Amino acid sequence: SVVHSYTSAITKEPTCTATGIRTYTCTCGYTYDETIDAAGHKEVNGGSADCHIKCSVCGDNISAEHRYGSTVTKDSTCTTEGERKYTCECGYSYTEVIAAKGHTEVNGGVLASHKKCSVCGDILSTAHSYVSEVTKNPTCTQKGIRTYTCQCGYNYTEDIDEVAHTEVYGGTKASHTYCSVCTLILSNVHSYTSKVTTEATCTRDGVKTYSCECGHSYTEKIGATGHTEVNGGIKDCHKKCSVCGDVLSTAHSYSAKVTTEATCTRDGVKTYTCGCGYSYTEKIGATGHIEVNGGTKDCHKKCSVCGDVLSTAHSYTSEVTKDATEKEEGILTYTCTCGHSYTETIPVLEPSFLYGDVNRDGKVDTKDAVMFKQYLAGMNIDMDLNAADVNIDNKVDTKDVVKLMKYLAGVNGVILGQAD
């Protein structure tokens, strides 16, 4: 028989660009091949700088030629760069810089801006270049004006001081000087000199005339001087006028003063004196002695007036006013009824302790110094405080322990129980 019975199988798969093979096999053992067409590329977007279209199966770059559209993503300004974005339909994109535009200079026209940018408004220059002219002339009473103008359009003005007045004398009370041009009163402050043109007396008014150099003058009344009262100084004249001599008063006003003191045995004198200078005297009888306490060693009783000693015989009582201690002498005070007193010293008592023997062991050594330091350090120590006050200043402190240490060290002249 020549009729084969085939089965087929793909023995080589086709690719995008290469053909494949299909093999037919008969049961008799005969075989033959057929070509399978290449599958061809499956195009998809490349999306990269070097690939516009590629094969999604084999990845081959089918096309590198992009088709771009562009948009401005950031506008450029006078001073900053912009940005343009190019985008391909395949998804790839890139950007380019758009150069800054630079300022467009125009006049600023204000004090703070000579030149500015018409686009962004930035001030490009503040340095004005002015020309000036007098736009209003000054007078005696009004300031003038000078105008400064810059080419940018800005201008400002300055005052020009008034010109000086032409000053002449006014000659009236209201006008000392005025301007002969504008008639403005420049000063109403006169500078007067005065002169008495009619003298005043005790009972009649006078006249004083005031004259200014500008020609103005006026007068003032000088009141009658009145009497110039002075002391009369005699019995029949207490006050008089020193100018006209009239007696103004005969009534004296006396003050009394003892001018010679009366003593216990001698008469004194009292003088009556008036403020005008007139005076007269009276006798003061002797007083006699007035006995008082003398209060001194040599005077028990005396006269309080003349001071004479009337008695020297004291009558004393005694009292211990300060007890003697082991550190200090005592005082025995003797007092008289007249107030006089004197004292005697009571000797210092023999001490019942040994200075420096703060631990009470009957000797002064380094053990005492150690205990002293512990006490000063705040330790609760049973220390003999009387024996510790070696400089007898009634205090127990570092000065005492320093003196004790010097004594133990054999420093010459250091004696415990004596003041430093």
RODO-2510 file (C-alpha; in nm, 4 decimals, decimal comma):
residues 420
     n   res          X          Y          Z
     1     s     0,0000     0,0000     0,0000
     2     v     0,1233     0,3557    -0,0692
     3     v    -0,1191     0,5311     0,1644
     4     h     0,0674     0,6448     0,4740
     5     s    -0,0859     0,7099     0,8051
     6     y     0,0946     1,0136     0,9632
     7     t     0,1160     1,1712     1,3005
     8     s     0,2805     1,5181     1,3361
     9     a     0,4900     1,6925     1,6031
    10     i     0,6727     2,0278     1,6197
    11     t     1,0389     1,9371     1,6378
    12     k     1,1657     2,3017     1,6273
    13     e     0,9662     2,5904     1,7650
    14     p     0,9525     2,9020     1,5415
    15     t     1,0776     3,2406     1,6901
    16     c     1,0019     3,6011     1,6035
    17     t     1,2526     3,5942     1,3182
    18     a     1,3334     3,2232     1,2546
    19     t     1,1101     2,9484     1,1060
    20     g     1,0250     2,6311     1,2936
    21     i     0,9845     2,2646     1,1807
    22     r     0,6900     2,0285     1,1969
    23     t     0,7789     1,6592     1,1433
    24     y     0,5292     1,4023     1,0034
    25     t     0,5895     1,0333     1,0902
    26     c     0,4138     0,7247     0,9340
    27     t     0,3701     0,3989     1,1163
    28     c     0,5844     0,2478     0,8500
    29     g     0,8743     0,4562     0,9608
    30     y     0,8753     0,7158     0,6827
    31     t     0,9032     1,0846     0,7913
    32     y     0,9126     1,4306     0,6321
    33     d     0,9397     1,7921     0,7551
    34     e     0,7322     2,1043     0,6938
    35     t     0,8506     2,4645     0,7689
    36     i     0,6585     2,6638     1,0287
    37     d     0,6593     3,0378     0,9499
    38     a     0,8449     3,2765     1,1876
    39     a     0,5986     3,4224     1,4428
    40     g     0,7062     3,7873     1,3891
    41     h     0,7657     4,0522     1,6562
    42     k     0,4980     4,1666     1,9050
    43     e     0,5493     4,5395     1,9195
    44     v     0,5257     4,7291     2,2535
    45     n     0,6527     5,0757     2,3642
    46     g     1,0255     5,0890     2,4442
    47     g     1,0038     5,3856     2,6875
    48     s     1,3788     5,4607     2,6995
    49     a     1,6151     5,7041     2,5293
    50     d     1,7511     5,4350     2,2906
    51     c     1,4296     5,2392     2,2336
    52     h     1,1015     5,3688     2,0920
    53     i     0,9425     5,0309     1,9968
    54     k     1,0577     4,6825     2,1100
    55     c     0,9389     4,3200     2,0920
    56     s     0,7605     4,2055     2,4040
    57     v     0,8699     3,8436     2,3314
    58     c     1,2379     3,8616     2,2351
    59     g     1,3089     4,2154     2,3602
    60     d     1,4638     4,3273     2,0282
    61     n     1,4797     4,7066     1,9709
    62     i     1,2520     4,7485     1,6752
    63     s     1,2746     5,1302     1,6475
    64     a     1,4834     5,4057     1,8185
    65     e     1,3130     5,6956     1,6416
    66     h     1,0958     5,8893     1,8937
    67     r     0,8090     6,1209     1,8136
    68     y     0,8096     6,3988     2,0750
    69     g     0,5606     6,6572     2,1889
    70     s     0,6820     6,9419     2,4205
    71     t     0,5342     7,1535     2,7065
    72     v     0,6820     7,4318     2,9273
    73     t     0,6803     7,2921     3,2815
    74     k     0,8471     7,5989     3,4441
    75     d     0,8450     7,9501     3,3005
    76     s     1,1731     8,1414     3,3019
    77     t     1,1839     8,4813     3,4813
    78     c     1,4189     8,7796     3,4702
    79     t     1,6672     8,6093     3,6985
    80     t     1,5783     8,2379     3,7063
    81     e     1,5884     7,9685     3,4326
    82     g     1,2744     7,7845     3,3120
    83     e     1,2221     7,4245     3,1954
    84     r     1,0696     7,2587     2,8795
    85     k     0,9711     6,8899     2,8879
    86     y     0,9774     6,6689     2,5742
    87     t     0,7564     6,3550     2,5944
    88     c     0,7314     6,0632     2,3411
    89     e     0,4168     5,8557     2,2996
    90     c     0,6255     5,5532     2,4028
    91     g     0,6521     5,7020     2,7560
    92     y     1,0110     5,8303     2,7429
    93     s     1,0687     6,2015     2,8292
    94     y     1,3544     6,4496     2,8922
    95     t     1,3874     6,8203     2,9881
    96     e     1,5737     7,1254     2,8552
    97     v     1,6653     7,4499     3,0361
    98     i     1,4976     7,7715     2,9229
    99     a     1,7433     8,0620     2,9740
   100     a     1,6553     8,3506     3,2173
   101     k     1,5068     8,6463     3,0276
   102     g     1,7088     8,9243     3,1988
   103     h     1,5621     9,2505     3,3407
   104     t     1,3776     9,5084     3,1334
   105     e     1,5109     9,8373     3,2765
   106     v     1,2749    10,1378     3,3169
   107     n     1,2792    10,4508     3,5376
   108     g     1,1902    10,3939     3,9056
   109     g     1,0707    10,7470     3,9770
   110     v     1,0746    10,7175     4,3603
   111     l     1,3362    10,7857     4,6297
   112     a     1,4103    10,4166     4,6838
   113     s     1,4295    10,3304     4,3086
   114     h     1,6207    10,5122     4,0352
   115     k     1,5922    10,2197     3,7885
   116     k     1,3699     9,9120     3,8126
   117     c     1,2621     9,6091     3,6039
   118     s     0,9254     9,6613     3,4344
   119     v     0,8590     9,2865     3,4435
   120     c     0,9497     9,1705     3,7956
   121     g     0,9642     9,5089     3,9691
   122     d     1,3155     9,4559     4,1130
   123     i     1,5048     9,7770     4,2025
   124     l     1,8115     9,7880     3,9737
   125     s     1,9629    10,1165     4,1027
   126     t     1,9055    10,3640     4,3875
   127     a     2,1720    10,6141     4,2768
   128     h     1,9888    10,9257     4,1583
   129     s     2,1503    11,2009     3,9531
   130     y     1,9909    11,5313     4,0496
   131     v     1,9839    11,8805     3,9022
   132     s     1,8550    12,1615     4,1251
   133     e     1,6741    12,4921     4,0714
   134     v     1,5144    12,7548     4,2954
   135     t     1,1396    12,7170     4,2437
   136     k     1,0373    12,9740     4,5079
   137     n     1,2519    13,2687     4,6250
   138     p     1,2693    13,3338     5,0032
   139     t     1,1498    13,6597     5,1631
   140     c     1,1804    13,8156     5,5136
   141     t     0,8819    13,6157     5,6373
   142     q     0,8641    13,3065     5,4170
   143     k     1,1088    13,0338     5,3319
   144     g     1,1991    12,9668     4,9682
   145     i     1,2057    12,6294     4,7947
   146     r     1,4874    12,4529     4,6025
   147     t     1,3721    12,1549     4,3935
   148     y     1,6043    11,8632     4,3119
   149     t     1,4971    11,6565     4,0059
   150     c     1,6380    11,3252     3,8795
   151     q     1,6096    11,2108     3,5157
   152     c     1,4152    10,9069     3,6416
   153     g     1,1277    11,1383     3,7370
   154     y     1,1781    11,1503     4,1150
   155     n     1,2144    11,4901     4,2789
   156     y     1,2291    11,6391     4,6309
   157     t     1,2479    11,9867     4,7805
   158     e     1,4510    12,1679     5,0450
   159     d     1,3615    12,4846     5,2319
   160     i     1,5713    12,7954     5,1668
   161     d     1,6031    13,0019     5,4874
   162     e     1,4284    13,3378     5,5000
   163     v     1,6468    13,6359     5,4142
   164     a     1,7444    13,8616     5,7056
   165     h     1,5088    14,1396     5,8126
   166     t     1,6206    14,5012     5,7751
   167     e     1,6111    14,5910     6,1446
   168     v     1,5382    14,9507     6,2617
   169     y     1,4277    15,0978     6,5977
   170     g     1,0510    15,1015     6,6688
   171     g     1,0469    15,3620     6,9462
   172     t     0,7157    15,2431     7,0989
   173     k     0,6232    15,0235     7,3950
   174     a     0,5121    14,7396     7,1611
   175     s     0,8082    14,7664     6,9227
   176     h     1,1718    14,7852     7,0204
   177     t     1,2876    14,6978     6,6644
   178     y     1,0986    14,6114     6,3427
   179     c     1,1742    14,5261     5,9777
   180     s     1,1614    14,8301     5,7533
   181     v     1,0713    14,6065     5,4552
   182     c     0,7898    14,3856     5,5847
   183     t     0,7081    14,5923     5,9032
   184     l     0,7253    14,2795     6,1213
   185     i     0,8031    14,3609     6,4861
   186     l     1,1350    14,1871     6,5520
   187     s     1,1650    14,2571     6,9248
   188     n     0,9489    14,3992     7,1989
   189     v     1,2190    14,3530     7,4613
   190     h     1,3469    14,6931     7,5602
   191     s     1,6749    14,7632     7,7342
   192     y     1,6018    15,0433     7,9737
   193     t     1,8285    15,2644     8,1801
   194     s     1,6685    15,4359     8,4765
   195     k     1,7215    15,7741     8,6352
   196     v     1,5552    15,9418     8,9350
   197     t     1,4194    16,2665     8,7940
   198     t     1,2419    16,3746     9,1195
   199     e     1,3765    16,2568     9,4557
   200     a     1,1274    16,1123     9,7055
   201     t     1,1306    16,2395    10,0674
   202     c     0,9980    16,0891    10,3920
   203     t     0,6472    16,2199    10,3151
   204     r     0,6455    16,3064     9,9391
   205     d     0,6499    16,0799     9,6264
   206     g     0,9328    16,1003     9,3722
   207     v     0,9619    16,0077     8,9973
   208     k     1,1906    15,7567     8,8173
   209     t     1,2206    15,7728     8,4361
   210     y     1,3101    15,4597     8,2257
   211     s     1,4592    15,5248     7,8772
   212     c     1,5403    15,2726     7,5973
   213     e     1,7939    15,3355     7,3187
   214     c     1,5102    15,2848     7,0662
   215     g     1,3538    15,6145     7,1879
   216     h     1,0721    15,4770     7,4041
   217     s     1,0504    15,5929     7,7693
   218     y     0,8087    15,5748     8,0621
   219     t     0,7957    15,6880     8,4270
   220     e     0,7262    15,5246     8,7619
   221     k     0,6237    15,6786     9,0897
   222     i     0,8759    15,6504     9,3703
   223     g     0,6740    15,6228     9,6882
   224     a     0,7525    15,8524     9,9748
   225     t     1,0352    15,6858    10,1622
   226     g     0,8671    15,7088    10,4992
   227     h     1,0688    15,7689    10,8069
   228     t     1,3925    15,5765    10,8482
   229     e     1,3522    15,4562    11,2018
   230     v     1,6640    15,4370    11,4180
   231     n     1,7156    15,4035    11,7908
   232     g     1,6795    15,7189    11,9973
   233     g     1,8993    15,5908    12,2804
   234     i     1,7897    15,8380    12,5474
   235     k     1,5201    15,8369    12,8160
   236     d     1,2869    16,0706    12,6259
   237     c     1,3414    15,9166    12,2752
   238     h     1,2992    15,5470    12,2007
   239     k     1,2803    15,5750    11,8151
   240     k     1,3526    15,8631    11,5777
   241     c     1,3878    15,9270    11,1991
   242     s     1,7516    15,9296    11,0900
   243     v     1,6624    16,1489    10,7878
   244     c     1,4394    16,4239    10,9246
   245     g     1,5125    16,3733    11,2992
   246     d     1,1478    16,3437    11,4125
   247     v     1,0872    16,1583    11,7433
   248     l     0,8780    15,8556    11,6462
   249     s     0,8352    15,6859    11,9869
   250     t     0,9112    15,7416    12,3574
   251     a     0,7838    15,3982    12,4777
   252     h     1,0838    15,1872    12,5790
   253     s     1,0802    14,8054    12,5920
   254     y     1,3279    14,6826    12,8510
   255     s     1,4978    14,3479    12,9034
   256     a     1,6632    14,2801    13,2390
   257     k     2,0041    14,1204    13,2829
   258     v     2,2186    14,0594    13,5883
   259     t     2,5377    14,2427    13,4964
   260     t     2,7085    14,1804    13,8318
   261     e     2,6079    13,8579    14,0058
   262     a     2,5263    13,8807    14,3729
   263     t     2,7396    13,6413    14,5773
   264     c     2,6842    13,4870    14,9126
   265     t     2,8498    13,7910    15,0721
   266     r     2,8378    14,0704    14,8111
   267     d     2,5557    14,2706    14,6430
   268     g     2,5045    14,2389    14,2671
   269     v     2,3677    14,4664    13,9914
   270     k     2,0699    14,4158    13,7513
   271     t     2,0727    14,6276    13,4353
   272     y     1,7541    14,7123    13,2412
   273     t     1,8305    14,7734    12,8733
   274     c     1,6040    14,8909    12,5913
   275     g     1,6653    14,7877    12,2278
   276     c     1,7191    15,1539    12,1469
   277     g     2,0345    15,1617    12,3599
   278     y     1,9055    15,3386    12,6699
   279     s     1,9586    15,1561    13,0054
   280     y     1,9431    15,1940    13,3878
   281     t     2,0467    14,9726    13,6895
   282     e     1,9096    14,8271    14,0190
   283     k     2,0947    14,6692    14,3220
   284     i     2,0634    14,2889    14,3923
   285     g     2,1130    14,1904    14,7600
   286     a     2,3774    13,9267    14,8647
   287     t     2,2277    13,5715    14,8599
   288     g     2,4075    13,3915    15,1452
   289     h     2,5510    13,0359    15,1137
   290     i     2,3354    12,7466    14,9787
   291     e     2,4756    12,4151    15,1018
   292     v     2,4879    12,1171    14,8582
   293     n     2,6871    11,7950    14,8366
   294     g     3,0489    11,8408    14,7286
   295     g     3,0866    11,4953    14,5738
   296     t     3,4693    11,5055    14,5511
   297     k     3,7510    11,3671    14,7640
   298     d     3,8378    11,7111    14,9065
   299     c     3,4800    11,8454    14,9404
   300     h     3,1969    11,6849    15,1366
   301     k     2,9722    11,9935    15,1444
   302     k     2,9998    12,3165    14,9407
   303     c     2,8054    12,6293    14,8513
   304     s     2,6172    12,5797    14,5256
   305     v     2,6447    12,9513    14,4482
   306     c     3,0025    13,0553    14,5243
   307     g     3,1574    12,7073    14,5338
   308     d     3,3224    12,7537    14,8737
   309     v     3,4052    12,4236    15,0517
   310     l     3,1917    12,4084    15,3659
   311     s     3,2990    12,0586    15,4878
   312     t     3,5641    11,7918    15,4004
   313     a     3,4500    11,5213    15,6500
   314     h     3,3080    11,2243    15,4479
   315     s     3,0958    10,9384    15,5823
   316     y     3,1568    10,6250    15,3708
   317     t     2,9812    10,2885    15,3370
   318     s     3,1479    10,0024    15,1431
   319     e     3,0080     9,7433    14,8961
   320     v     3,1574     9,4747    14,6741
   321     t     3,0503     9,5952    14,3249
   322     k     3,2414     9,3269    14,1332
   323     d     3,3310     8,9854    14,2700
   324     a     3,6853     8,8599    14,2156
   325     t     3,7112     8,5458    13,9994
   326     e     3,9874     8,3070    13,9024
   327     k     4,0372     8,5213    13,5887
   328     e     3,9638     8,8815    13,6946
   329     e     4,0172     9,1063    13,9989
   330     g     3,7126     9,2241    14,1931
   331     i     3,6152     9,5782    14,2994
   332     l     3,5243     9,7131    14,6483
   333     t     3,3445    10,0512    14,6214
   334     y     3,3316    10,3105    14,9083
   335     t     3,0445    10,5650    14,8735
   336     c     2,9735    10,8839    15,0760
   337     t     2,6279    11,0398    15,1172
   338     c     2,7602    11,3452    14,9309
   339     g     2,8054    11,1370    14,6153
   340     h     3,1830    11,0927    14,6229
   341     s     3,3100    10,7355    14,5825
   342     y     3,6359    10,5510    14,5316
   343     t     3,7322    10,1867    14,4699
   344     e     3,9815     9,9307    14,5919
   345     t     4,0951     9,6204    14,4026
   346     i     4,0047     9,2724    14,5319
   347     p     4,2838     9,0282    14,4279
   348     v     4,2165     8,7528    14,1669
   349     l     4,1159     8,4217    14,3278
   350     e     4,3508     8,1306    14,2983
   351     p     4,2237     7,9157    14,0053
   352     s     4,0769     7,5729    14,0845
   353     f     4,1984     7,4441    13,7475
   354     l     4,5178     7,4347    13,5401
   355     y     4,5082     7,6496    13,2211
   356     g     4,5471     7,4203    12,9203
   357     d     4,4514     7,1033    13,1157
   358     v     4,1222     7,0634    12,9270
   359     n     4,1002     6,6868    12,9950
   360     r     4,1423     6,7443    13,3724
   361     d     4,4291     6,4918    13,4131
   362     g     4,6434     6,7391    13,6081
   363     k     4,8953     6,8110    13,3309
   364     v     4,9166     7,0035    13,0045
   365     d     5,0279     6,7891    12,7095
   366     t     4,9354     6,6883    12,3519
   367     k     4,6325     6,4929    12,4788
   368     d     4,4811     6,8297    12,5771
   369     a     4,5540     6,9707    12,2289
   370     v     4,3888     6,6677    12,0619
   371     m     4,0762     6,7026    12,2805
   372     f     4,0660     7,0802    12,2078
   373     k     4,0716     7,0203    11,8309
   374     q     3,7968     6,7575    11,8603
   375     y     3,5816     7,0066    12,0540
   376     l     3,6336     7,2800    11,7911
   377     a     3,5482     7,0252    11,5192
   378     g     3,2027     6,9930    11,6764
   379     m     3,2468     6,6614    11,8567
   380     n     3,0499     6,6054    12,1760
   381     i     3,3458     6,6326    12,4158
   382     d     3,3344     6,6890    12,7945
   383     m     3,6055     6,9530    12,8030
   384     d     3,6940     7,1994    13,0837
   385     l     3,5985     7,5302    12,9167
   386     n     3,7588     7,7395    13,1955
   387     a     4,0936     7,5667    13,1417
   388     a     4,0468     7,6029    12,7626
   389     d     4,0314     7,9872    12,7721
   390     v     4,4132     8,0114    12,7822
   391     n     4,4186     8,3727    12,6481
   392     i     4,1467     8,4738    12,9033
   393     d     3,9332     8,6603    12,6493
   394     n     3,6174     8,4828    12,7821
   395     k     3,5852     8,2883    12,4540
   396     v     3,6913     7,9355    12,3593
   397     d     3,8038     7,9387    11,9955
   398     t     4,0917     7,8681    11,7571
   399     k     4,3004     8,1477    11,9129
   400     d     4,3148     7,9422    12,2353
   401     v     4,4165     7,6155    12,0627
   402     v     4,6849     7,8027    11,8616
   403     k     4,8296     7,9454    12,1853
   404     l     4,8193     7,5990    12,3480
   405     m     5,0075     7,4493    12,0492
   406     k     5,2715     7,7241    12,0714
   407     y     5,3108     7,6522    12,4473
   408     l     5,3533     7,2760    12,3813
   409     a     5,6048     7,3584    12,1064
   410     g     5,8128     7,5579    12,3564
   411     v     5,7686     7,8992    12,1906
   412     n     5,9376     8,1632    12,4097
   413     g     5,7136     8,4051    12,5984
   414     v     5,3929     8,1970    12,5695
   415     i     5,2249     8,1798    12,9116
   416     l     4,8900     8,0055    12,9533
   417     g     4,6302     8,2043    13,1519
   418     q     4,7566     8,5452    13,0384
   419     a     4,5985     8,7783    12,7847
   420     d     4,7777     8,8084    12,4515
***
